[in-house]
Amino acid sequence: MKGVTDTKGLGNIQTATTRRLRARPPQRGTAHLEMYLLSAEKQRLEQELAHLDERRRRIQERLKGIATEFPRLQQVALQEEASGRSDGSGVEATAGPDKSPSRRWKTMPLEY
């Protein structure tokens, strides 16, 4: 099944501009103009590629951070789970926002 990232977008549509088609045949003396346009496009694409490289670097750094943080959090979760099971009182499930056994929620009956 295709995801959102697998579908083609507007950047993939080939237009007359992207295919460099002209309504009139090329005229004499336009080579310099074409060279200028191509150099401007080349500069724009190189700049975009540099931005993509920087974004790729930031994403890879974040993925490395997640890879180092995830096992540590798994150990913390296992330790918390083990301490909850060894207590056996089930206080964590009924404790208040600060999770201390001395502060339980106050309850009151409601009649409809």
C-alpha positions in Angstrom: 0.0 0.0 0.0 1.3 3.5 -0.9 1.8 6.0 1.9 1.8 9.8 1.7 5.5 9.9 1.0 5.2 7.5 -1.9 2.8 9.6 -3.9 4.1 12.0 -6.5 3.6 15.7 -5.8 3.5 18.9 -7.8 7.3 18.9 -8.1 7.1 15.8 -10.2 4.8 17.2 -12.8 6.6 18.0 -16.0 5.6 21.3 -17.5 6.8 23.2 -20.5 9.1 25.2 -18.3 10.7 22.2 -16.6 11.1 20.5 -20.0 12.5 23.7 -21.4 10.0 23.8 -24.3 9.4 27.1 -26.2 6.5 28.1 -28.4 8.9 29.7 -30.9 12.0 28.1 -32.3 15.2 29.2 -30.7 16.5 32.5 -32.2 20.0 33.5 -32.9 21.7 35.4 -30.1 19.8 33.8 -27.2 22.6 31.5 -26.2 23.9 33.9 -23.6 20.4 34.2 -22.1 20.0 30.5 -22.0 23.5 30.2 -20.4 22.4 32.7 -17.7 19.1 31.0 -17.0 20.9 27.6 -16.7 23.5 29.0 -14.4 20.9 30.6 -12.2 19.0 27.4 -12.0 22.2 25.5 -11.2 23.0 27.9 -8.4 19.4 27.5 -7.0 19.6 23.7 -7.1 23.0 23.7 -5.5 21.7 25.9 -2.7 18.7 23.6 -2.2 21.0 20.6 -2.1 23.1 22.2 0.6 19.9 22.9 2.6 18.9 19.2 2.2 22.3 18.0 3.3 22.0 20.1 6.4 18.5 18.9 7.1 19.7 15.3 6.6 22.5 15.8 9.1 20.1 17.2 11.7 17.7 14.3 11.2 20.6 11.8 11.5 21.7 13.4 14.7 18.2 13.3 16.1 17.9 9.6 15.2 21.2 8.9 17.0 19.9 10.7 20.0 16.7 8.7 20.0 18.7 5.4 19.6 20.8 6.2 22.7 17.8 7.5 24.8 15.4 4.7 24.0 17.3 1.9 25.8 17.8 4.0 28.8 14.1 4.8 29.0 13.3 1.1 28.6 15.5 0.3 31.6 13.8 3.0 33.7 10.3 1.7 32.7 11.3 -1.9 33.6 12.7 -0.7 37.0 9.5 1.2 37.7 7.4 -1.8 36.6 9.4 -4.1 38.8 9.1 -1.9 41.8 5.4 -1.7 41.3 5.0 -5.4 41.2 7.2 -6.1 44.2 5.1 -3.8 46.3 1.9 -5.6 45.4 -0.4 -3.1 47.1 -1.6 -1.6 43.8 -1.2 1.9 45.3 0.2 3.3 42.0 -3.1 2.7 40.3 -5.1 4.6 43.0 -2.6 7.2 44.1 -3.0 10.9 43.4 -1.1 13.1 41.0 2.1 13.0 43.0 1.9 9.1 43.2 2.5 9.0 46.9 0.5 6.4 48.9 -0.4 8.9 51.6 -2.4 11.1 49.2 -5.3 9.2 47.8 -8.1 10.7 45.8 -11.1 11.8 47.8 -14.3 10.2 46.5 -17.9 10.9 47.0 -21.1 9.2 45.9 -23.2 10.9 43.2 -26.9 10.3 42.9 -28.7 11.0 39.6 
